Structures are given as C-alpha cells and as structure tokens.
Amino acid sequence: MVMDVLAAALPLLVVAVLLVGLLWPAARAMPIAWAVALVVGFVWWNNSPAHLAGASIVGVMTALEILWIVFGALVLLYTLMQAGAFDRINRGFAAVSDDRRVQIVLLAFFLATFIEGAAGFGTPAAVVAPLLLALGFPALAAVIAALIGHIIAVTYGAVGTPIIVGIRQPLGLSYEDRIVNEGGMTVAEYANEVAAWAATYHALVGFVMPLFAVGMVVYFFGPREERSIRPALEVAPLCLFAGIAFAVPYWISAWFLTAEFPSLIGAMVGGAITVALLRAGYFVPEETWDFPPREEWPDHWVGTIEPESDEINGPDGNDGTSMSLLKAWSPYVVLVALLVITRVWEPITAFLSDPNVGVDVVTPVGEFTLGIILAWNDILGQGLGSEIAWVNVPGFWLVLSALVAIPLFGMTGRQVRDAWVEAGEKLVSPFIALVFVIAMVQVMLLSGDAPGASFDRSMIELLAVTTANVVGPAYPFIAALIGGLGAAMAGSNTVSNITFGGFQFTAAHELGLPSQIMVGTQAVGGAVGNLVAIHNVVAALATVGLVGQEGRVIRLNLIPLLYYAALVGLLAMLFVYVMPDVLPAVFDVY
C-alpha cells in the first residue's frame, strides 16, 4: 500500500523537486512531470499507451480552452494600454491622494483585483508593481503590496477561469455521475456553488487585505528607527471600508450570478464607492504618510530601475490625457454586459451551450463536432472525450470587447498589431507549462478508468483517500494549505484546482463532509498560494528591475499566507462540523 501511494505521488513529487527545490521554470519542469505520470500509469496502473495518449489529449484540449481565455484577457488589457485608456484609469486612481497608504488601497487593492478579474495569470502584480514604482514606491514595497492586494480576487481571475476550467471541467470529466445522481444537480450548478462558498471564505477573511497590505508596507518600509504599524491603524477605517465595499458586491455576485463576475464587480463597485467618498472628503488621512528619503533606503529596496524614472513612466505619447474615465473603462463595461446577457438570458445561454449546433465528423481516432462547441469524443477509441466551448467561454467575449475598443479609441493599425503581438508573446511560456501540467493531471485523474487498470481508484483518488484517512476529522483545517501548495508549485490557481479539485472532492466524500464547502476551500487555498508562487514573484520583480529578491518577498508574504490559511481552516471546521446543526437549511449541501 505504501509503495502504491508513493507511486501515485511521484509525478507531484517531481514537480515539487524541480519547481521548488531546483527552481526550474514550469515550461521545463512540467514535460518531465508528465512523462513520469505516463510511466507510473503504464507500469503501476497498467494503463495502455492508447489510454494514456487519450488522457493527455483531454488535458491538451483543456489547456487550449484556458489559453483562449488568457489570450482574450491579455488582448483586451494590452489594447487599453496601447490606446492610453489604462494609463487614464491609473491616473484616475493615483490623483485621488498623495498619501502612500491611500495609493495602496486604490492601486494595489482595487486596481489589482480588477486586473485579476479581467486577466489573471500573474498579470496584476506584473502591471501594478511598476505603476506603484512610477509613483515613487520602493521596488520591493511595490511588489509586496501588489501581490498581497490582489489575492482575494484570484479565485475568479481571468473572468472565472479557476472555477470554470479548474473546477467545473475536471470534475465533470471524472465525477459527473456522482454529482448528478447523488447531488441532484448539474456539474455547472455544482461548480457555481463551489464558487459561492469560496467567496464566503474570501469575504470573511479577505476583506482586511487592504489593511494587511498597508500594514506590511508601513511597517517594513517606513522609517527604520520608528518601525510601527501605527500609520496603518490611522487609515484602518478607510482600509476596512474599502475591503467591505469590495466584499459585499463580490459575495452577492458569486451567489446570485456566476463565477465570471465576483472580482470584476467587486473591484468596479467597491472602487467607485471608495473613490467617490475620498473625493468627498471622507476617510482622507489628516497627515500624509510617505516613505523615508530616497538616500535612506537600503540597497535591497531598489533594483535596476529607479522610482519615478523615465524607464517606468515611458516616453510622452498617447497617455489618454484627454480621455474621460468613463470612456477608458467602457470596454470592460461592454465585457460585463456581454457576459451578463449570455449567462442570464436563457435562449442565448441554451444556444451557446448546445452541442448539436455544428457538424459531426466520424474518423478512426474519434468523433469530432465542429461548431459552437469543438468536441472530440471517443478519443483513440478509449471512451474519453473533451470539448472547447470557444464561444461560450469568456475568451470569445474578451476578444470581441477588444475589437469594440479599436474604433472606440480610434486606434491605429500599428497600435492594434502591437497589442495582439504582445498578447501572443505572453502566451508562449504559459502554453508549454499549461499543456504539460494539465496533461499530467488528466493522466493521474483518469488512470483508474482505463480498461484492465490495476486499481479501481485513480492516482489522485488514492492520494486523497490516504490523506483523509491519515488526517481524519482535522482534514478541513489543512484543505486550504493543500490548494496553496498546488498554486505555489504551479504558479496558478487554475492549475491547482485542476490538480487537487478531485483530490478534495474525494477526500470530502471519504470523510462524509459537504463536498462543495471542501472544494470551495481548495479554490481559496489555490488563490492564497499565489502569494509565494515563484513564477508570480519572479514576474513581478522583473517588472521593477529587482530579480534576485525572490526569497525576501516569499518570506514576507508568508505572514499574510499563514493568516489566510489559518482563518480559512478554522472557518472550514466551523462550516462542516458546527453550522449544519445550527443552520441546517443553509448548510444542506452535497
């Protein structure tokens, strides 16, 4: 039994050693981990080469759908950058106050959470950190603030990708019968409930993150002889109001709309309310807080790019000076409108999700559907199938919103080309990493379904059952840490959910716990792991010229990570063991 568990864990151990131990890039480590999963599947699980190839193809198709969403998100973001709209949005936030604490709330929290909801995949810190540097922040402080500020939004990043692709699709492939027959709901409904419970954790724990980000910056980057959190407490009312103003619409949209919207709506609504109150004179600090004089900064605070330098601010050009804020925001308003219409208007929803709208083609390697949904069924004759809902997923609507922005901003052909080229270039490294990591996960998830398999459980299920048996009733307390470990290794909440969503589902059933609540804990843990994900840290440091300080950033970010993981663990214990007896109607979950 021990050898079986070790064999099942071997691909994940390889990932841990290569990514965390040797600091290999994911694009280099994941192909090796996938190859190890193939060997384990063939030798230990007795999977045929055809089944292993079919499972890998399922993973590749899932990765392509993720990349389509990411591409759309990046195209829209870089379109706004080329048009000067993004600079106008940034200046709208920055002009509210010269106080660094207020700037953290507006940029490192509201702007970062909005970018996370719109683009995800490490984009917020990589975009917001240089913006803070341009305002005069030390490079290290800018990175810390940006990483901490966006965490509450990660579960719904890139218009809900971690839930839609990370939870709904993998569970639909492996556990659809159990969800439908035992739970009495569709996989989509189940995933939406997972997203809603994740938002509940985030809202209860994460609303203090603006105060956390401000506290970290003023304590570690304030005057060294006066190291104190008192300057953070002075703006605590602003920070807590901002967190609540974000969390309330965020939580409501998670429960009553779908997983695409929480981060976008929370940031837009909460940010608008907070900025309006600041402009009206509410929550404005009596005294302006700033960093010590530049000559007093330690060397490790600043890298190769100086604060407020031309390298950060860029050359004069199309900076959106004459553009109204409404016009700058309008492509994202169009995006939200399109997503709402296509999610809540039943005729359109039914049409976009109809697998029969297309042409069926039968070939020796499987049955293909070419239409609104691209599907490949009975892959290589193994009974496996996958699909890419290329119109229904947010990628299509993100690209459409980017196209709408072109005439809206009067963009030139060169600006459009540069935006699309830059978005495409950003996909190269994620393409390799995602394809192989998701192929590896599908090999592990589907290993127990192969004809003649040595075990009736997959590698993931065996690991989940073993963990549940070892940890026992305390499992809910560590569930978020499992998700965090996955994100820390892979640098992605989506990949963590794909890897460990089935793990958490199986462990919950093994222990007789509500699975939506436990898988929701996974989704939150996967978000929190981004605080110390080496890929995100390196990307953010690179934008401010501070590569080489990864260890320092990770050590500092362990503080909010441990806070978040501990409180989510306590809430999970409360939700699964206490609240069902207190509020049985609310906690009647599968």
N, C-alpha and C positions, 0 to 999 in steps of 0.2 A: 504493500500500500504506500509506504514512504517513497519508494522508487517511482511509483506511478505519479504521485504528487510532484516530485522533483522534475520528472519528465514533462508534466503539464506546465510547470512553471518555467521551464528552461528558456523559451523564447522571451518571456518578460525579464528573466534574469540577465539575458544577453543585452536587452535594451538598457537595463539599469547600469550594467557594467560599461557599455560603450558610450552611452549618453552622459551619465552622471559621473562614473568613475574616470573614464578616459577623455571625457568632454568632446567626443566625436560629434560632428554635425549630424542632424537627423537624416539628411539625404544620403549620408554614407553608412550610418548605423542600421537604418531600417531594412534595406535589402538583405543584410546579413541576418537580422532577426527573422525576416520572412523565410529565408532559406532554412533556418533552424526549425521553424514551425513545420515546414514541409517534411523535414527529416523525422521529426517527432511524430507527425501524423502518419507517415509511411511506415516507420519502424515500430512505434509503440502502439499506435491506434489502428494499425492495419488498414489505413485508407488507401484506395487505389490511386495511381497517378492521375486518372481522369477526374476523380472526385476532388483531389487537391487542386487540380487546374481549374475546375469549375468553381470551387470555393474562392480561389484567387480572383477569378473573373468577376464574381459577385462583389468582392472588395474593390476592384478597379472601377466598376460602374458606380459604386457608392462614392468613391473618391472623385470621379468626374463630376458628379452632381454637386459635391461640396465646392469643387474648383469653379464650377459655373457660377455659383453664388458669390464666391470670393472675387472672381473676375468682375462681376457686375458691381459689387460693392466698391472695388478699387477704381473701376472706370468712372463711377459717379463721383467719388471723392477727388480723383485727380482732375476730372472735368471742372469741378468747382475751384480747385487750386489754380488751374490754368486761366480760368475766367476772372480770377480775383475775388470770387464770392467767398471763398474760405477765409481769405485774409480779412474781408469785411466782417465776417462772423467773429473772428478772433478779436479784431479791434473793438467790436461792439461789447465784448466781454471785458477786455482789458481797460477800456476807457471808463468803466464804472468807478474804479478806485485805484489809487497808487499803493494802497496797503497790500503787502505781500500775502497776508492771510486771506484777504478778500479775493485776491487773484487766484489763490489755490482753490478756493471754493468754486469760483466761476469757471476756471480753465481746467484745473486738474480733476475736478469732480464733474461739473455739468458738461463741459465740452468733451471731456474724455469719455464719459458714459454715453454721450450722444454718438461719438465716433465709433465706440464699441458696438452700439446697437446698429449702426449703419454699415460698418465694415468688419469689425472683429479681427481675429487672427493677428494679434500683436500690433495692430495699426495705432490704437490710441496713444500708447506711450511713445511710439516712434514719431508721432505727429505732435503731440502736446509737449513733450520734453523740450524740443528745440524752440517751441513758441515761448515757453517759460524762460528759457535761456535768453531769448531775444529781449525779454522784458527786464533782464538783469539778474536772474536767479543763478546761483552756482550750479554747474552742470550736474553734480551729484544730487543736489536738492531737487532739481527739476525732474530727474529720473525717478527718485523715490516718490515724490508727490504724484507724478503721472501714473506710476504703477499701482500705488495704493488707491488712488481716486477712482479708477475705473472698475474695480473688482466686482462691485455689486451688479454691474451690467453684463458681465461676461457670460452668464448662463444663457442670455438671449442675444448674444453677439451675432453680427452679420445677419440681422433680421431673423433671429431664431434658429440659426443653423445647429448649435449644440443640442437643441431639443428635436428639431425636425429630422436632422440627419444622424445625430448622435444617439438619440433615444428611440424615436419612432421607427425608423427603418430597420435597425438591427434587431429590436425586439419583435418587429413584425415578421422578420425572416425566421426567427428561431422560436418565438413563444406566442405566435398569433392564436393558435388553438386554445392555449391556456387562458389568454386574455379574453378571448371572445366567449369561450364555453364556460369558464369558471368565473370570470369577472363580469360578464354580461355587458361588455362594451366593445367598441371597435378599437383598433390599435391607435388610431388618431385621437380618439376620445381619451384613451389611457395616457397617451403622451401629453395631452393638454392638462390632465390632472397632475401629472408629474411636474409640469412646468408651473402649475399653480402652487403646489406645495413647496417647490424650490423658491418661488417668490415670497412665500410666507417666511421661510427661514431667512432669506436675504433682508426682507423688510424689517424683521425683528432684530437682526444682528447688524445689518449693514448700514442702517440709517445714521450711525455715528461715524461712518468713514470720512466725511468731510472734516470732522473734529480730529479724527485719528491722523489724517494727512497733515493738517495744520500743526497738530501737536508734535509729530515726528520732525517736521521742518524747523519749527521754532526751537525745539529742544536741542536737536543735533547740529543746527546751522545758525543758531543765534550767537550772541557774544559769549565766548568761551568762559569768561570769568563770571557770567550771570546765567549759567545754564539752568533753565527753568521752563515749566510748561505754563507759567502764569500768562504769557502773551496769548496762548491758545485759549485759556479759560476766559480771557477778556472778550473773545469773539465766539464763545460757546453758544450763545443764543442764535447767532447767525448760522453757525455750522449745524446745529440741531434742527433749526427751522428748514435749512436747505435739504438736509437728509430726509426730513419728514415730507417736505414738498415734493421731493423725488419719489419717495417710497409709496405714498398713497396712490397716485395715478398708476404707478408701476405695478403695485399689487392688484389694483382693480382691473387693469388691462390683462394681467396674467390669468385672473379668474374668469373674466367675463368676455374677453376677446380671444386671442390665440397667442401662441408663443412668439410670434414675429414682433410684437409691439411693445412689450414692457419697457425695455431700455430706451427705445426711441421716444415713447410717450412720456415716461418718467423724466427724461432729460429735457424735453421740449417744454412740457407743462411746468415742471418744477423750476427750471432755469428761468422761464419767462416770469413767473411769480416772484422769484427771488430778486431778479434784476429790477423788476418794477418797484419792489419795496425798497431796495437800496437807493434807487434814483429818487424815491420819495423821501429819503432821509432816515428810513428805519434800519436798524441793525448796523449803522455806519460806526466804525470804531472812533472813539474820542481822540485817540492819538494814533498816528500812522506808524506801523511797525516795518522795519526794513532790516536787511542783513548788515553785518558789520562792514566797515570799509573794505574795499577790494584788497588792499595791501595786507590785511589781517587774515585773509583766507588761507587755510592750509593747502598745500600743493594738490592733495587728492580730491579737493573740491572741484577743481577745474582741469579740463583736458587740453586738447589742441585747439579748441575753439573758444575764444573769449566771449563772455556775456555781452550782448548788445553789439556784436561785431557785424560787419558787412556780410560776412560769410553766412551768418544766420538770417539777417534781415533781407539779404538779397538785393539785386540791383533795382533801381527805380523802373517801374513799368506798370503793368496792369494790376494794380493793387486794390481795385474795387472802391477807390476813394469816393466816387460819385454815386455808388450803388446803394440803394436802400437796404436795410436789414431784411425786410420782407422779401425783396427780390432775391437776396442772397440765399435765404432759407427756402425759397419756393420749390426747387427741385425735390427737396426732402418732403415738403408738404404734398407735392404730387405723388411721391412714392407712397406715403402713408395712406393717401386717399385711394390709390390703386389697390394697395394691399387690403384695405378695409372692404372695398367693394367686392373684390374677388374672394374674400373669406366669408362675408356675411350675406351676400346676395345669392340665394340658393341656386337659381338657374345657371349663373356663371360658375359657381363652385362645382356643380354637378357636371357641367360641360368640360371644365378644365381637368377634372379628375376621372373622366370617362375613358377607360382603356380601349373601348371599341371604336374610338374616333381615330382611325388610321388604317393602314394596310398591313395585313398579316402575310408573312413570308416564311415558308417551311423549308429548312435546309438540313443537311446531315448533322450539323453541330447544334441544332436547336430551332426553336420557333421565335421569329422576330416580329415585333409590332413597330411600325414606323408611323408616327403621328404625333398627337399632342403629348403622348407618353411614349418614350422609346423603351421597349421591353425586350428582354431576351429570356425565354422560358425553356425549360428542359435543357439547360446548358450542357453540352457534350454528352447528352443522354443520361445525365445524373439526377434528373428531377429537381435541379436547382434553378432558381430564377431571380432576376433583378430588373429594376426599371429606373429610368431617369425621367422624372416629371419636369421636363425642361421649361415648360410654360408655366406650370403651377407653382414651382418653387420661386423664391424671391429673386433669383438671378435674372430672370427674364424682365421683371418689373424694375429692377435696378438699372439694367441696360436701357430700357425704354425711358426711364426718368433721365438718364444721362443724355439720350438723344433729344428729349424735350428741352434740355438745358442749352443745347447748341444754338438754336435760333433765339431763345430767351435772352441769352447773354451776348448774342452777336459774335460768336467765336469764329476765329479764322480757321482755315483748314490745317494750318500748322499746329495751332493750339489743340485741336481735336486729335490730330495724329500723335502729338506728344503725350496727351493724356492716355490714349489707348495703348501706345507703345510702353509707357511706364507701367501701366497696369499689367500688361503681358509679361514684362520683365520680372515683376514682383512675384509672378506665379511659378517661376522655374524651380526654385528650391522647394516651395511647398508641394509642387506637383510630384516630385520624386519621393519626398518624405511621406505624403499622404497616400499615394498609391501603394507603397510597400507596407506601411503600417496597417492600413485598413485591410489589405490582402492578408497580412499575417493574422489579424484579429478574426477575419472570416474563416480562415483555415482552422483556428482554435475553436470558434463558436460552432462550426458545422462538422467538426471531427467525429462527434458521436452519431451523426445522421447517415454516415456512409454505409452502404451495404457491406455486411461482414465485419463491421468495426469491432475492435477488441473490447470496447467499453460502451455501455449504453448512455454514458454521460460524456459531454464534450470536455475538452481541456478546461475551459472557463468554468463549466458547471462543477467539475471535480474540485477545482481550486476554491470555488465559493462554498461548497458543502463542507470541505475540510476546514476552511476558515470559520464558518459558522459553528461547527462542532467544537473547535478549539476555544473560540472566544465565548460562545454561548450567549446568555442574555445581555452581556455587555456590548454585543456587536453594534447596536445603533450608535454608541458613543464613538466608535472608530470608523464608521462608514464614510464620513466626510474625508477623513485622512486617506482612505483608500483612493477616493476620487482625486484628492490633491496630489497623491503620489503619481497617479497616471498623468496628470497635467504637467507636473514638474518634470517628468521624464520626456513626455512627447511635446510639451510646449503648446498644448491645445486642449481646451475644454471639450471640444467635439470629439477628438481622438480618445480622450479619457473616457467619455461617455460610451463611445463605441466599444472600447476595450473592457470597461468594467460595468456597463449598464446591465448586461446579462448576468454578470457576477453578483451584483446587488439584488437583482430580481430573484435569482435562485437562492441566495442566502436568506432573503426575507421569507420565502416560502418554506425553506428548511426549518426556520425558527418560528414559523407561524405568525409573522409580523406583517402589517399592511405594506404591500409592495410599492404603492405609489409614494408613500412617505419615505421609504428607504431609497428608492431610485431618485426621488427628489433630493435626498441628502447627497447622493452621488453627483447630481448636477451642480449642487452648490460647492462640494469639495473640488470638483473639476475646475470651477471658477477660481477658487482661492489658491489652487496650486499655481496659477499664473503669476502669483507674486514672486515665486522663486524659480520659475521655469527658465532655464539657462538661455534658451533661444530668445525669449522675450526680453530678458535682461540685456543680452548682448546687442540685440537690435536697438533697444532704447539708448544704450550707452554709445553705440556707434553714431547716432544722430547728433550727439553733443560732443563728440571727439574724446570720449572717456573710456574707450575699450581697455580692459585690464583691471577694472574695479568691480568685476562681477561678484567676487567673494564678499566685498564690503556691502554691496547692495543686497545680496541674499541674506547676509547676517542681519542687517537692519530690518528687512522685510519679514524675517521670522517672527518679529513682535506682532504685527497685525495678523499674520497667518495663524499663530497659536491662539490669539484671541478669538478669531473667527471660528477655527476648528473646534475649540473647546465649547464655545457657546452653542454652535450648531449641534455638537454631540449631546449636550445637555438637553436642548430642545427636542432632539430626536428621541431621547429616552422618555421625555415627558409626553411627546405626541403618541408614542406606540404603547406605553405602559400605563399612563395615568389618564390622559384626556379621553380615550374611548369610553371609560367608565363615567366620566363627568359629563361629556357631551356626545353621547352615542350617535345621535343623528348626524352631527357634523363629521365625525370620525368613522363613518360607515364606509370604509374603503377596502379595496380588494388586496 
